[in-house]
Amino acid sequence: MLDTLDAAAVRRWCTSGLAALQRHQGEIDDLNVYPVPDGDTGTNLVLTLTSAQQALAMDLGTLPDDGHTPHGHALRLMARGALLGARGNSGVILSQILRGLADALAAAPAVRGRQLAGALADAATAAYAAVARPVEGTLLSVVAAAARAAQRADSDDLRTVAGAAAEAATDALARTPEQLPELARAGVVDAGGRGLCLLLDALVEVITGESPGRPAPAPAAPQRPGAAVRETGSDAYAYEVQYLLDATEEAVTRLRGELAGLGDSLAVVGDGDGTWNVHVHVNDVGAAVEAGVVAGRPHRITVTRFADHPVPAPGPPPTPSGGRAAVVVATGAGIAELFAAEGAVVVPANPSTGELLDAVRATDAARVVVLPNDPNTQSVASAAAREAHRLGIKVSVVPTRSPVQALAALAVRDPKRRFEDDVIAMAEAAGACRYAEVCHAGREALTVAGPCRPGDVLALVEGEVHLIGQDLTDTCTAVVDRMLGGGGELVTLLCGADAPAGLADRVRAHVERAWPFVEVQAYEGGQPHYPLLLGVE
């Protein structure tokens, strides 16, 4: 039994809590009173906490350098990961519960009963602040009851306080149908609250070494398709919009007011470092996204039309049907079309672990290869692969660092080979494709090729600046020459969204003059920031 909550216990709690949510994922999904992606609370909570666990795993050996304790540092990593991977209202609120715990305990020398009680109070406050129009009978009521019980325990004993919080949460969950008529009509308890109860029970088990062994709530009453209402918000709004936003607090304050006028189920929460998770139900998707553009830099934008997700027939979770598939990360409509033409499932750039895992599962294949196309996405892809293995799906990550490498890898796929041999062949083809990127410098910097100033044209080979120029076409042809100087038979050009008209034609003409035996393939990639991506095989 633990006297204090240390960093190792935080990590065990995250792992144990995620395992509990995964075991009960279907049960929690079935508690939803409107089965749409925003209402798939069990799935949303699993994906949110998967992101939290990945953040902890990626930072396993890092010691805090910000004055926080090891346990505070672990809680901050967990909260940050949950925020970036949050899905739906329940995931957003859970991320803020974790943030409240982290903020309260970051600098605490030791976490005993009274410290945990105070942190749960802060977590409940953060959860309520995350929602524009708090509704009782939801996850909010459950976390508030847990916090009140923890404070009433008035003890330094960690086991006593955690147990009181978990028990009160279970009691509050049973009362949610009395608070929310929609739950009473559907004959269910709140799905998000059920998830929180599992997490609090997992915390008790980590502290005491014993499982509370609470029974699951009674199964949901059958419902007629179309007769239910959604988990949160009015059915007057047809779309769920969610995105991450880099913005100032002042800009986000204005954004909240604007989004509140567009729809409901509004939640805008941040991590304290300028990154916010925005969630809202609207009819005007464009206005919701445009408001984010005005406020800052939105990314990882997802839009769900509720009507596209009818009530599913009850049954066990899907299992892989067999066969093979490829999941590819892509930036730019043209690049996405190229990958789709190769039969790959395309995921937008900078995905979360949950997004990649969803794409892998959506293939319905037993063996899947993932091409991340970005060094920063490789660890996310690896985490998704590990999660997929637990679901019985064999996933291999080919560590592509550029879309041109992925095109080379997809070109050599052969379903007649063993899957493992096919992955090796794809990895070899990707590794044999050297890649380069041409862009404009956004700020003054000192590179290995010398100093650059804003507006200079930079040519990066394998991620490192090799050339600094003033003219875009001249720099593009120069980097092609440099790469072909090391040999090559095929040059692939992907023109970006900001590429001037005729850029590919001018580069192609140069190669035909200077390297007459080299083949050139050019496509409209549509990628932002990089007027030209190129590969040499």
TALIN-V808326 format. One record per residue. N is the residue number from 1. RES is the residue in one letter. PSI is psi in whole degrees, 0 to 359 (NA if undefined). Layout:
n,res,psi
N,RES,PSI
N,RES,PSI
This chain:
n,res,psi
1,M,136
2,L,140
3,D,331
4,T,159
5,L,105
6,D,180
7,A,320
8,A,322
9,A,324
10,V,316
11,R,319
12,R,323
13,W,316
14,C,315
15,T,315
16,S,321
17,G,319
18,L,317
19,A,319
20,A,317
21,L,321
22,Q,321
23,R,325
24,H,14
25,Q,312
26,G,319
27,E,316
28,I,320
29,D,323
30,D,343
31,L,343
32,N,140
33,V,2
34,Y,99
35,P,78
36,V,169
37,P,322
38,D,337
39,G,353
40,D,72
41,T,321
42,G,314
43,T,316
44,N,317
45,L,320
46,V,314
47,L,322
48,T,313
49,L,333
50,T,317
51,S,322
52,A,317
53,Q,321
54,Q,320
55,A,321
56,L,317
57,A,323
58,M,342
59,D,28
60,L,320
61,G,8
62,T,132
63,L,141
64,P,135
65,D,15
66,D,16
67,G,354
68,H,157
69,T,163
70,P,319
71,H,324
72,G,320
73,H,317
74,A,319
75,L,323
76,R,319
77,L,317
78,M,315
79,A,319
80,R,315
81,G,319
82,A,321
83,L,314
84,L,335
85,G,8
86,A,138
87,R,129
88,G,175
89,N,316
90,S,320
91,G,320
92,V,314
93,I,318
94,L,320
95,S,327
96,Q,329
97,I,315
98,L,323
99,R,319
100,G,318
101,L,315
102,A,315
103,D,322
104,A,329
105,L,359
106,A,318
107,A,2
108,A,128
109,P,325
110,A,148
111,V,99
112,R,196
113,G,310
114,R,326
115,Q,319
116,L,320
117,A,315
118,G,322
119,A,323
120,L,325
121,A,317
122,D,324
123,A,319
124,A,319
125,T,316
126,A,323
127,A,314
128,Y,322
129,A,339
130,A,342
131,V,130
132,A,320
133,R,88
134,P,141
135,V,128
136,E,157
137,G,15
138,T,192
139,L,327
140,L,316
141,S,323
142,V,316
143,V,326
144,A,318
145,A,320
146,A,318
147,A,318
148,R,318
149,A,322
150,A,321
151,Q,323
152,R,332
153,A,328
154,D,57
155,S,151
156,D,354
157,D,117
158,L,320
159,R,319
160,T,314
161,V,314
162,A,319
163,G,318
164,A,319
165,A,316
166,A,319
167,E,318
168,A,325
169,A,319
170,T,319
171,D,319
172,A,323
173,L,318
174,A,335
175,R,353
176,T,325
177,P,334
178,E,337
179,Q,334
180,L,109
181,P,326
182,E,322
183,L,319
184,A,317
185,R,324
186,A,346
187,G,34
188,V,165
189,V,172
190,D,133
191,A,315
192,G,320
193,G,322
194,R,318
195,G,318
196,L,322
197,C,319
198,L,320
199,L,320
200,L,323
201,D,324
202,A,323
203,L,318
204,V,318
205,E,321
206,V,320
207,I,318
208,T,340
209,G,6
210,E,140
211,S,133
212,P,332
213,G,39
214,R,141
215,P,152
216,A,154
217,P,161
218,A,147
219,P,154
220,A,148
221,A,145
222,P,146
223,Q,149
224,R,140
225,P,135
226,G,354
227,A,349
228,A,168
229,V,160
230,R,164
231,E,317
232,T,147
233,G,174
234,S,150
235,D,9
236,A,345
237,Y,136
238,A,346
239,Y,145
240,E,127
241,V,132
242,Q,137
243,Y,159
244,L,148
245,L,127
246,D,113
247,A,165
248,T,161
249,E,324
250,E,317
251,A,324
252,V,326
253,T,315
254,R,322
255,L,318
256,R,315
257,G,320
258,E,317
259,L,327
260,A,331
261,G,349
262,L,335
263,G,208
264,D,192
265,S,41
266,L,130
267,A,123
268,V,110
269,V,151
270,G,174
271,D,4
272,G,353
273,D,19
274,G,4
275,T,131
276,W,147
277,N,122
278,V,131
279,H,130
280,V,151
281,H,127
282,V,171
283,N,330
284,D,90
285,V,317
286,G,319
287,A,323
288,A,320
289,V,319
290,E,323
291,A,323
292,G,322
293,V,320
294,V,323
295,A,329
296,G,224
297,R,101
298,P,145
299,H,168
300,R,49
301,I,129
302,T,140
303,V,130
304,T,127
305,R,118
306,F,326
307,A,341
308,D,357
309,H,79
310,P,166
311,V,123
312,P,155
313,A,142
314,P,150
315,G,174
316,P,159
317,P,149
318,P,149
319,T,154
320,P,137
321,S,349
322,G,180
323,G,185
324,R,160
325,A,167
326,A,137
327,V,127
328,V,136
329,V,132
330,A,142
331,T,122
332,G,135
333,A,321
334,G,317
335,I,318
336,A,320
337,E,322
338,L,316
339,F,320
340,A,323
341,A,336
342,E,4
343,G,15
344,A,152
345,V,127
346,V,133
347,V,135
348,P,159
349,A,155
350,N,52
351,P,161
352,S,169
353,T,318
354,G,320
355,E,317
356,L,320
357,L,319
358,D,317
359,A,319
360,V,314
361,R,326
362,A,338
363,T,337
364,D,28
365,A,154
366,A,338
367,R,125
368,V,137
369,V,137
370,V,131
371,L,104
372,P,329
373,N,19
374,D,130
375,P,325
376,N,341
377,T,350
378,Q,318
379,S,325
380,V,317
381,A,320
382,S,321
383,A,319
384,A,323
385,A,319
386,R,318
387,E,321
388,A,323
389,H,325
390,R,339
391,L,4
392,G,15
393,I,128
394,K,118
395,V,131
396,S,136
397,V,119
398,V,117
399,P,63
400,T,142
401,R,359
402,S,150
403,P,328
404,V,328
405,Q,323
406,A,321
407,L,319
408,A,320
409,A,315
410,L,331
411,A,338
412,V,6
413,R,141
414,D,105
415,P,348
416,K,341
417,R,159
418,R,147
419,F,315
420,E,320
421,D,324
422,D,320
423,V,318
424,I,316
425,A,319
426,M,318
427,A,321
428,E,319
429,A,319
430,A,318
431,G,332
432,A,353
433,C,108
434,R,145
435,Y,156
436,A,158
437,E,139
438,V,129
439,C,178
440,H,138
441,A,135
442,G,346
443,R,169
444,E,137
445,A,162
446,L,116
447,T,175
448,V,341
449,A,3
450,G,179
451,P,147
452,C,157
453,R,160
454,P,134
455,G,342
456,D,151
457,V,125
458,L,135
459,A,117
460,L,128
461,V,123
462,E,36
463,G,359
464,E,136
465,V,123
466,H,330
467,L,144
468,I,122
469,G,181
470,Q,332
471,D,132
472,L,310
473,T,315
474,D,319
475,T,321
476,C,314
477,T,326
478,A,319
479,V,328
480,V,315
481,D,316
482,R,318
483,M,320
484,L,341
485,G,337
486,G,10
487,G,158
488,G,147
489,E,340
490,L,129
491,V,127
492,T,128
493,L,130
494,L,110
495,C,136
496,G,175
497,A,329
498,D,9
499,A,136
500,P,153
501,A,136
502,G,2
503,L,311
504,A,321
505,D,321
506,R,320
507,V,319
508,R,316
509,A,322
510,H,316
511,V,320
512,E,326
513,R,312
514,A,333
515,W,72
516,P,341
517,F,9
518,V,132
519,E,144
520,V,130
521,Q,129
522,A,138
523,Y,156
524,E,106
525,G,321
526,G,11
527,Q,145
528,P,162
529,H,328
530,Y,103
531,P,332
532,L,132
533,L,139
534,L,150
535,G,148
536,V,124
537,E,NA
